[in-house]
Amino acid sequence: MKALLALLLFSISAAAQMTESALLQLDRDFAQATSEKRLDGWMKYMMDTTVIFGPPNSLWRLAGKEEIQHYYREAFAMPDFSMRWTPKSAQLLPSGNTGYTTGTFQWVSKEGKCHCLNDLHGTYLAVWEREPCPDPGPWKLKALFPSAEAGSVACGCAP
């Protein structure tokens, strides 16, 4: 009986372990949820402490689930806004509770005042972490580092 219980606990523990291919799939699921459910799909993968960083050499960042939701609510309310990304690689850290994915992204929106098109595209690094509660908790986005490529267009209107 003890051997059976030990085998069962080991099987559950092994099933709960994240693999690099599962981490890559988690990022794909995140992209699909965001595409299908927009803001609700995006927020489902955020932690209370998630941080989204702006472009390199910028001090811009969003910190915390409430601030992220407030900022993106307006973007997702625009019918022409689309946020797409394609995960390309995943790596787990030795702890097994943190990992990262990298890939390419494209965020497109039309600017209402100027009627110009914002087309931001480039690469990203997403840091994932297993939430501590319940033990083991779900994997969520800990930090996001998008990096727009040269030729990416962000228009703005003069006052």
mmCIF file of the C-alpha atoms, coordinates in Angstrom:
data_MODEL
# 
_entry.id   MODEL 
# 
loop_
_atom_site.group_PDB 
_atom_site.id 
_atom_site.type_symbol 
_atom_site.label_atom_id 
_atom_site.label_alt_id 
_atom_site.label_comp_id 
_atom_site.label_asym_id 
_atom_site.label_entity_id 
_atom_site.label_seq_id 
_atom_site.pdbx_PDB_ins_code 
_atom_site.Cartn_x 
_atom_site.Cartn_y 
_atom_site.Cartn_z 
_atom_site.occupancy 
_atom_site.B_iso_or_equiv 
_atom_site.pdbx_formal_charge 
_atom_site.auth_seq_id 
_atom_site.auth_comp_id 
_atom_site.auth_asym_id 
_atom_site.auth_atom_id 
_atom_site.pdbx_PDB_model_num 
ATOM 1   C CA . MET A 1 1   ? 0.000   0.000  0.000   1.00 0.00 ? 1   MET A CA 1 
ATOM 2   C CA . LYS A 1 2   ? 2.823   2.447  0.848   1.00 0.00 ? 2   LYS A CA 1 
ATOM 3   C CA . ALA A 1 3   ? 4.527   1.654  -2.442  1.00 0.00 ? 3   ALA A CA 1 
ATOM 4   C CA . LEU A 1 4   ? 1.315   2.342  -4.351  1.00 0.00 ? 4   LEU A CA 1 
ATOM 5   C CA . LEU A 1 5   ? 0.821   5.646  -2.515  1.00 0.00 ? 5   LEU A CA 1 
ATOM 6   C CA . ALA A 1 6   ? 4.444   6.654  -3.197  1.00 0.00 ? 6   ALA A CA 1 
ATOM 7   C CA . LEU A 1 7   ? 4.044   5.783  -6.896  1.00 0.00 ? 7   LEU A CA 1 
ATOM 8   C CA . LEU A 1 8   ? 0.815   7.781  -7.092  1.00 0.00 ? 8   LEU A CA 1 
ATOM 9   C CA . LEU A 1 9   ? 2.407   10.841 -5.440  1.00 0.00 ? 9   LEU A CA 1 
ATOM 10  C CA . PHE A 1 10  ? 5.440   10.597 -7.741  1.00 0.00 ? 10  PHE A CA 1 
ATOM 11  C CA . SER A 1 11  ? 3.155   10.363 -10.790 1.00 0.00 ? 11  SER A CA 1 
ATOM 12  C CA . ILE A 1 12  ? 1.190   13.445 -9.709  1.00 0.00 ? 12  ILE A CA 1 
ATOM 13  C CA . SER A 1 13  ? 4.427   15.334 -9.019  1.00 0.00 ? 13  SER A CA 1 
ATOM 14  C CA . ALA A 1 14  ? 5.903   14.364 -12.395 1.00 0.00 ? 14  ALA A CA 1 
ATOM 15  C CA . ALA A 1 15  ? 2.709   15.400 -14.183 1.00 0.00 ? 15  ALA A CA 1 
ATOM 16  C CA . ALA A 1 16  ? 2.835   18.787 -12.452 1.00 0.00 ? 16  ALA A CA 1 
ATOM 17  C CA . GLN A 1 17  ? 6.410   19.452 -13.618 1.00 0.00 ? 17  GLN A CA 1 
ATOM 18  C CA . MET A 1 18  ? 6.713   21.960 -16.423 1.00 0.00 ? 18  MET A CA 1 
ATOM 19  C CA . THR A 1 19  ? 8.701   21.038 -19.504 1.00 0.00 ? 19  THR A CA 1 
ATOM 20  C CA . GLU A 1 20  ? 10.090  23.402 -22.110 1.00 0.00 ? 20  GLU A CA 1 
ATOM 21  C CA . SER A 1 21  ? 7.575   22.189 -24.686 1.00 0.00 ? 21  SER A CA 1 
ATOM 22  C CA . ALA A 1 22  ? 4.742   22.722 -22.170 1.00 0.00 ? 22  ALA A CA 1 
ATOM 23  C CA . LEU A 1 23  ? 6.047   26.231 -21.434 1.00 0.00 ? 23  LEU A CA 1 
ATOM 24  C CA . LEU A 1 24  ? 6.045   26.985 -25.158 1.00 0.00 ? 24  LEU A CA 1 
ATOM 25  C CA . GLN A 1 25  ? 2.460   25.682 -25.339 1.00 0.00 ? 25  GLN A CA 1 
ATOM 26  C CA . LEU A 1 26  ? 1.490   27.872 -22.371 1.00 0.00 ? 26  LEU A CA 1 
ATOM 27  C CA . ASP A 1 27  ? 2.664   30.944 -24.322 1.00 0.00 ? 27  ASP A CA 1 
ATOM 28  C CA . ARG A 1 28  ? 0.721   29.754 -27.392 1.00 0.00 ? 28  ARG A CA 1 
ATOM 29  C CA . ASP A 1 29  ? -2.387  29.293 -25.221 1.00 0.00 ? 29  ASP A CA 1 
ATOM 30  C CA . PHE A 1 30  ? -1.866  32.825 -23.875 1.00 0.00 ? 30  PHE A CA 1 
ATOM 31  C CA . ALA A 1 31  ? -1.733  34.195 -27.438 1.00 0.00 ? 31  ALA A CA 1 
ATOM 32  C CA . GLN A 1 32  ? -4.864  32.278 -28.427 1.00 0.00 ? 32  GLN A CA 1 
ATOM 33  C CA . ALA A 1 33  ? -6.796  33.368 -25.306 1.00 0.00 ? 33  ALA A CA 1 
ATOM 34  C CA . THR A 1 34  ? -5.848  36.999 -26.005 1.00 0.00 ? 34  THR A CA 1 
ATOM 35  C CA . SER A 1 35  ? -6.913  36.712 -29.645 1.00 0.00 ? 35  SER A CA 1 
ATOM 36  C CA . GLU A 1 36  ? -10.251 35.097 -28.788 1.00 0.00 ? 36  GLU A CA 1 
ATOM 37  C CA . LYS A 1 37  ? -11.193 36.818 -25.520 1.00 0.00 ? 37  LYS A CA 1 
ATOM 38  C CA . ARG A 1 38  ? -9.192  40.026 -25.896 1.00 0.00 ? 38  ARG A CA 1 
ATOM 39  C CA . LEU A 1 39  ? -8.701  41.777 -22.530 1.00 0.00 ? 39  LEU A CA 1 
ATOM 40  C CA . ASP A 1 40  ? -10.160 38.884 -20.506 1.00 0.00 ? 40  ASP A CA 1 
ATOM 41  C CA . GLY A 1 41  ? -7.828  36.437 -22.249 1.00 0.00 ? 41  GLY A CA 1 
ATOM 42  C CA . TRP A 1 42  ? -4.838  38.772 -21.729 1.00 0.00 ? 42  TRP A CA 1 
ATOM 43  C CA . MET A 1 43  ? -5.563  39.294 -18.028 1.00 0.00 ? 43  MET A CA 1 
ATOM 44  C CA . LYS A 1 44  ? -6.109  35.598 -17.289 1.00 0.00 ? 44  LYS A CA 1 
ATOM 45  C CA . TYR A 1 45  ? -2.324  35.076 -17.509 1.00 0.00 ? 45  TYR A CA 1 
ATOM 46  C CA . MET A 1 46  ? -1.253  38.060 -15.369 1.00 0.00 ? 46  MET A CA 1 
ATOM 47  C CA . MET A 1 47  ? 0.003   37.804 -11.786 1.00 0.00 ? 47  MET A CA 1 
ATOM 48  C CA . ASP A 1 48  ? -0.783  40.463 -9.184  1.00 0.00 ? 48  ASP A CA 1 
ATOM 49  C CA . THR A 1 49  ? 2.902   41.438 -9.512  1.00 0.00 ? 49  THR A CA 1 
ATOM 50  C CA . THR A 1 50  ? 3.397   41.202 -13.293 1.00 0.00 ? 50  THR A CA 1 
ATOM 51  C CA . VAL A 1 51  ? 5.560   43.938 -14.844 1.00 0.00 ? 51  VAL A CA 1 
ATOM 52  C CA . ILE A 1 52  ? 5.415   44.938 -18.521 1.00 0.00 ? 52  ILE A CA 1 
ATOM 53  C CA . PHE A 1 53  ? 8.393   46.977 -19.643 1.00 0.00 ? 53  PHE A CA 1 
ATOM 54  C CA . GLY A 1 54  ? 8.458   49.549 -22.416 1.00 0.00 ? 54  GLY A CA 1 
ATOM 55  C CA . PRO A 1 55  ? 11.015  49.904 -25.187 1.00 0.00 ? 55  PRO A CA 1 
ATOM 56  C CA . PRO A 1 56  ? 14.712  49.552 -24.368 1.00 0.00 ? 56  PRO A CA 1 
ATOM 57  C CA . ASN A 1 57  ? 16.243  52.721 -22.892 1.00 0.00 ? 57  ASN A CA 1 
ATOM 58  C CA . SER A 1 58  ? 12.802  53.762 -21.677 1.00 0.00 ? 58  SER A CA 1 
ATOM 59  C CA . LEU A 1 59  ? 11.599  54.188 -18.110 1.00 0.00 ? 59  LEU A CA 1 
ATOM 60  C CA . TRP A 1 60  ? 8.034   53.292 -19.151 1.00 0.00 ? 60  TRP A CA 1 
ATOM 61  C CA . ARG A 1 61  ? 6.571   50.251 -17.426 1.00 0.00 ? 61  ARG A CA 1 
ATOM 62  C CA . LEU A 1 62  ? 3.309   48.894 -16.080 1.00 0.00 ? 62  LEU A CA 1 
ATOM 63  C CA . ALA A 1 63  ? 3.431   47.203 -12.696 1.00 0.00 ? 63  ALA A CA 1 
ATOM 64  C CA . GLY A 1 64  ? 0.704   45.097 -11.181 1.00 0.00 ? 64  GLY A CA 1 
ATOM 65  C CA . LYS A 1 65  ? -2.442  43.505 -12.499 1.00 0.00 ? 65  LYS A CA 1 
ATOM 66  C CA . GLU A 1 66  ? -4.656  46.544 -11.834 1.00 0.00 ? 66  GLU A CA 1 
ATOM 67  C CA . GLU A 1 67  ? -2.375  48.977 -13.674 1.00 0.00 ? 67  GLU A CA 1 
ATOM 68  C CA . ILE A 1 68  ? -1.985  46.571 -16.596 1.00 0.00 ? 68  ILE A CA 1 
ATOM 69  C CA . GLN A 1 69  ? -5.738  46.063 -16.888 1.00 0.00 ? 69  GLN A CA 1 
ATOM 70  C CA . HIS A 1 70  ? -6.413  49.798 -16.691 1.00 0.00 ? 70  HIS A CA 1 
ATOM 71  C CA . TYR A 1 71  ? -3.859  50.560 -19.435 1.00 0.00 ? 71  TYR A CA 1 
ATOM 72  C CA . TYR A 1 72  ? -4.922  47.791 -21.843 1.00 0.00 ? 72  TYR A CA 1 
ATOM 73  C CA . ARG A 1 73  ? -8.686  48.257 -21.340 1.00 0.00 ? 73  ARG A CA 1 
ATOM 74  C CA . GLU A 1 74  ? -8.593  51.247 -23.711 1.00 0.00 ? 74  GLU A CA 1 
ATOM 75  C CA . ALA A 1 75  ? -6.477  49.433 -26.306 1.00 0.00 ? 75  ALA A CA 1 
ATOM 76  C CA . PHE A 1 76  ? -8.682  46.328 -26.375 1.00 0.00 ? 76  PHE A CA 1 
ATOM 77  C CA . ALA A 1 77  ? -11.795 48.549 -26.599 1.00 0.00 ? 77  ALA A CA 1 
ATOM 78  C CA . MET A 1 78  ? -10.607 49.728 -30.038 1.00 0.00 ? 78  MET A CA 1 
ATOM 79  C CA . PRO A 1 79  ? -12.157 47.421 -32.676 1.00 0.00 ? 79  PRO A CA 1 
ATOM 80  C CA . ASP A 1 80  ? -9.072  47.659 -34.914 1.00 0.00 ? 80  ASP A CA 1 
ATOM 81  C CA . PHE A 1 81  ? -6.612  46.768 -32.161 1.00 0.00 ? 81  PHE A CA 1 
ATOM 82  C CA . SER A 1 82  ? -4.899  43.404 -32.538 1.00 0.00 ? 82  SER A CA 1 
ATOM 83  C CA . MET A 1 83  ? -2.160  41.865 -30.474 1.00 0.00 ? 83  MET A CA 1 
ATOM 84  C CA . ARG A 1 84  ? -0.482  38.783 -31.909 1.00 0.00 ? 84  ARG A CA 1 
ATOM 85  C CA . TRP A 1 85  ? 2.681   36.932 -31.047 1.00 0.00 ? 85  TRP A CA 1 
ATOM 86  C CA . THR A 1 86  ? 4.404   33.702 -31.944 1.00 0.00 ? 86  THR A CA 1 
ATOM 87  C CA . PRO A 1 87  ? 6.513   31.923 -29.325 1.00 0.00 ? 87  PRO A CA 1 
ATOM 88  C CA . LYS A 1 88  ? 9.726   30.513 -30.813 1.00 0.00 ? 88  LYS A CA 1 
ATOM 89  C CA . SER A 1 89  ? 11.691  29.090 -27.867 1.00 0.00 ? 89  SER A CA 1 
ATOM 90  C CA . ALA A 1 90  ? 11.358  28.253 -24.184 1.00 0.00 ? 90  ALA A CA 1 
ATOM 91  C CA . GLN A 1 91  ? 13.814  27.629 -21.379 1.00 0.00 ? 91  GLN A CA 1 
ATOM 92  C CA . LEU A 1 92  ? 13.219  26.499 -17.801 1.00 0.00 ? 92  LEU A CA 1 
ATOM 93  C CA . LEU A 1 93  ? 15.451  27.611 -14.977 1.00 0.00 ? 93  LEU A CA 1 
ATOM 94  C CA . PRO A 1 94  ? 16.924  24.890 -12.733 1.00 0.00 ? 94  PRO A CA 1 
ATOM 95  C CA . SER A 1 95  ? 14.376  25.575 -9.953  1.00 0.00 ? 95  SER A CA 1 
ATOM 96  C CA . GLY A 1 96  ? 11.617  24.332 -12.251 1.00 0.00 ? 96  GLY A CA 1 
ATOM 97  C CA . ASN A 1 97  ? 9.339   27.154 -11.051 1.00 0.00 ? 97  ASN A CA 1 
ATOM 98  C CA . THR A 1 98  ? 10.511  29.879 -13.440 1.00 0.00 ? 98  THR A CA 1 
ATOM 99  C CA . GLY A 1 99  ? 11.137  29.931 -17.159 1.00 0.00 ? 99  GLY A CA 1 
ATOM 100 C CA . TYR A 1 100 ? 11.040  32.190 -20.156 1.00 0.00 ? 100 TYR A CA 1 
ATOM 101 C CA . THR A 1 101 ? 9.807   32.199 -23.722 1.00 0.00 ? 101 THR A CA 1 
ATOM 102 C CA . THR A 1 102 ? 10.957  34.282 -26.665 1.00 0.00 ? 102 THR A CA 1 
ATOM 103 C CA . GLY A 1 103 ? 9.306   35.020 -29.957 1.00 0.00 ? 103 GLY A CA 1 
ATOM 104 C CA . THR A 1 104 ? 8.010   37.659 -32.315 1.00 0.00 ? 104 THR A CA 1 
ATOM 105 C CA . PHE A 1 105 ? 5.072   40.022 -31.868 1.00 0.00 ? 105 PHE A CA 1 
ATOM 106 C CA . GLN A 1 106 ? 2.900   42.452 -33.794 1.00 0.00 ? 106 GLN A CA 1 
ATOM 107 C CA . TRP A 1 107 ? 0.529   44.951 -32.187 1.00 0.00 ? 107 TRP A CA 1 
ATOM 108 C CA . VAL A 1 108 ? -1.596  46.937 -34.627 1.00 0.00 ? 108 VAL A CA 1 
ATOM 109 C CA . SER A 1 109 ? -4.054  49.756 -33.970 1.00 0.00 ? 109 SER A CA 1 
ATOM 110 C CA . LYS A 1 110 ? -5.460  52.740 -35.809 1.00 0.00 ? 110 LYS A CA 1 
ATOM 111 C CA . GLU A 1 111 ? -4.950  56.115 -34.172 1.00 0.00 ? 111 GLU A CA 1 
ATOM 112 C CA . GLY A 1 112 ? -8.379  57.729 -33.948 1.00 0.00 ? 112 GLY A CA 1 
ATOM 113 C CA . LYS A 1 113 ? -7.356  61.392 -34.186 1.00 0.00 ? 113 LYS A CA 1 
ATOM 114 C CA . CYS A 1 114 ? -4.814  61.122 -37.004 1.00 0.00 ? 114 CYS A CA 1 
ATOM 115 C CA . HIS A 1 115 ? -6.170  58.014 -38.699 1.00 0.00 ? 115 HIS A CA 1 
ATOM 116 C CA . CYS A 1 116 ? -2.656  56.666 -38.957 1.00 0.00 ? 116 CYS A CA 1 
ATOM 117 C CA . LEU A 1 117 ? -1.682  53.078 -38.305 1.00 0.00 ? 117 LEU A CA 1 
ATOM 118 C CA . ASN A 1 118 ? 0.431   52.004 -35.342 1.00 0.00 ? 118 ASN A CA 1 
ATOM 119 C CA . ASP A 1 119 ? 2.249   48.841 -36.354 1.00 0.00 ? 119 ASP A CA 1 
ATOM 120 C CA . LEU A 1 120 ? 4.632   47.772 -33.628 1.00 0.00 ? 120 LEU A CA 1 
ATOM 121 C CA . HIS A 1 121 ? 6.478   44.571 -34.278 1.00 0.00 ? 121 HIS A CA 1 
ATOM 122 C CA . GLY A 1 122 ? 9.611   42.943 -33.025 1.00 0.00 ? 122 GLY A CA 1 
ATOM 123 C CA . THR A 1 123 ? 10.752  40.353 -30.529 1.00 0.00 ? 123 THR A CA 1 
ATOM 124 C CA . TYR A 1 124 ? 9.879   39.690 -26.918 1.00 0.00 ? 124 TYR A CA 1 
ATOM 125 C CA . LEU A 1 125 ? 11.070  37.908 -23.823 1.00 0.00 ? 125 LEU A CA 1 
ATOM 126 C CA . ALA A 1 126 ? 8.344   36.671 -21.456 1.00 0.00 ? 126 ALA A CA 1 
ATOM 127 C CA . VAL A 1 127 ? 9.250   35.464 -17.964 1.00 0.00 ? 127 VAL A CA 1 
ATOM 128 C CA . TRP A 1 128 ? 6.888   32.864 -16.523 1.00 0.00 ? 128 TRP A CA 1 
ATOM 129 C CA . GLU A 1 129 ? 6.584   31.755 -12.939 1.00 0.00 ? 129 GLU A CA 1 
ATOM 130 C CA . ARG A 1 130 ? 4.532   29.224 -11.052 1.00 0.00 ? 130 ARG A CA 1 
ATOM 131 C CA . GLU A 1 131 ? 2.330   30.974 -8.489  1.00 0.00 ? 131 GLU A CA 1 
ATOM 132 C CA . PRO A 1 132 ? 2.953   29.632 -4.990  1.00 0.00 ? 132 PRO A CA 1 
ATOM 133 C CA . CYS A 1 133 ? -0.690  29.066 -4.016  1.00 0.00 ? 133 CYS A CA 1 
ATOM 134 C CA . PRO A 1 134 ? -2.290  26.657 -4.256  1.00 0.00 ? 134 PRO A CA 1 
ATOM 135 C CA . ASP A 1 135 ? 0.747   24.420 -4.180  1.00 0.00 ? 135 ASP A CA 1 
ATOM 136 C CA . PRO A 1 136 ? 1.514   23.927 -7.018  1.00 0.00 ? 136 PRO A CA 1 
ATOM 137 C CA . GLY A 1 137 ? -0.118  27.031 -8.408  1.00 0.00 ? 137 GLY A CA 1 
ATOM 138 C CA . PRO A 1 138 ? -0.737  27.883 -12.064 1.00 0.00 ? 138 PRO A CA 1 
ATOM 139 C CA . TRP A 1 139 ? 1.943   29.353 -14.304 1.00 0.00 ? 139 TRP A CA 1 
ATOM 140 C CA . LYS A 1 140 ? 1.499   33.075 -14.976 1.00 0.00 ? 140 LYS A CA 1 
ATOM 141 C CA . LEU A 1 141 ? 3.356   35.873 -16.722 1.00 0.00 ? 141 LEU A CA 1 
ATOM 142 C CA . LYS A 1 142 ? 5.857   37.484 -14.344 1.00 0.00 ? 142 LYS A CA 1 
ATOM 143 C CA . ALA A 1 143 ? 7.433   40.017 -16.732 1.00 0.00 ? 143 ALA A CA 1 
ATOM 144 C CA . LEU A 1 144 ? 7.263   40.975 -20.395 1.00 0.00 ? 144 LEU A CA 1 
ATOM 145 C CA . PHE A 1 145 ? 10.047  42.690 -22.334 1.00 0.00 ? 145 PHE A CA 1 
ATOM 146 C CA . PRO A 1 146 ? 8.935   43.657 -25.890 1.00 0.00 ? 146 PRO A CA 1 
ATOM 147 C CA . SER A 1 147 ? 11.567  45.123 -28.191 1.00 0.00 ? 147 SER A CA 1 
ATOM 148 C CA . ALA A 1 148 ? 10.289  46.868 -31.327 1.00 0.00 ? 148 ALA A CA 1 
ATOM 149 C CA . GLU A 1 149 ? 12.336  46.431 -34.488 1.00 0.00 ? 149 GLU A CA 1 
ATOM 150 C CA . ALA A 1 150 ? 13.613  49.187 -36.703 1.00 0.00 ? 150 ALA A CA 1 
ATOM 151 C CA . GLY A 1 151 ? 10.902  50.010 -39.227 1.00 0.00 ? 151 GLY A CA 1 
ATOM 152 C CA . SER A 1 152 ? 8.195   49.482 -36.640 1.00 0.00 ? 152 SER A CA 1 
ATOM 153 C CA . VAL A 1 153 ? 5.833   52.440 -36.870 1.00 0.00 ? 153 VAL A CA 1 
ATOM 154 C CA . ALA A 1 154 ? 4.192   54.229 -33.982 1.00 0.00 ? 154 ALA A CA 1 
ATOM 155 C CA . CYS A 1 155 ? 2.429   57.368 -35.115 1.00 0.00 ? 155 CYS A CA 1 
ATOM 156 C CA . GLY A 1 156 ? 1.344   60.239 -32.962 1.00 0.00 ? 156 GLY A CA 1 
ATOM 157 C CA . CYS A 1 157 ? -0.676  63.343 -33.473 1.00 0.00 ? 157 CYS A CA 1 
ATOM 158 C CA . ALA A 1 158 ? 0.631   66.840 -33.012 1.00 0.00 ? 158 ALA A CA 1 
ATOM 159 C CA . PRO A 1 159 ? -1.468  68.818 -30.521 1.00 0.00 ? 159 PRO A CA 1 
# 
